C-alpha cells in the first residue's frame, strides 16, 4: 500500500486483504496495536507496522 499510495492502508483495506470479517476488524487492529504490532493515529491512512510513524490513539 505504501508504494502505491504513499500512505498506510485503511482498516477496511487491511481487513479485506487478510480476510477478516468486517465485524472483527476494529477489535483485531486495536489488539495488535496494544500488543505493539501496529500503530495508528486519528489521521487517515495512518495505520503502520509499529516502530514506524504514528502512535496509538483511540
C-alpha positions in Angstrom: 0.0 0.0 0.0 2.8 2.4 0.9 4.3 2.0 -2.6 1.0 2.7 -4.3 -0.4 5.5 -2.2 2.4 6.8 -0.1 0.4 6.1 3.0 -0.8 3.1 5.1 -3.9 1.1 4.3 -7.3 1.8 5.7 -8.7 -0.6 8.3 -11.1 -1.9 5.6 -8.3 -2.5 3.1 -6.2 -4.3 5.6 -9.2 -6.4 6.8 -10.1 -7.3 3.2 -6.5 -8.3 2.3 -6.3 -10.6 5.3 -9.8 -12.0 5.1 -11.0 -10.6 8.4 -14.8 -10.4 8.9 -15.9 -6.7 9.0 -17.3 -7.1 12.5 -13.9 -8.1 13.8 -11.6 -5.6 12.1 -11.6 -2.9 14.8 -11.1 -5.4 17.6 -8.2 -7.1 15.8 -6.4 -3.8 14.9 -6.8 -2.4 18.4 -5.5 -5.7 19.9 -2.5 -5.7 17.5 -1.8 -2.0 18.4 -1.9 -2.8 22.2 0.5 -5.7 21.6 2.9 -3.4 19.8 2.5 -4.9 16.3 0.6 -2.0 14.7 0.3 1.7 15.3 -2.2 4.3 14.1 -3.4 7.8 14.9 -6.5 9.8 14.1 -5.1 10.8 10.8 -6.5 9.0 7.7 -4.3 6.1 6.4 -2.0 6.3 9.5 -2.1 2.5 10.1 1.5 1.2 10.1 3.7 -1.5 11.4 4.8 -0.5 15.0 8.1 1.3 15.1 7.2 3.4 12.1 5.4 6.8 12.0 2.3 7.3 14.1 1.0 6.3 17.5 -2.0 4.7 19.1 -4.9 6.8 20.0 -8.4 5.8 20.4 
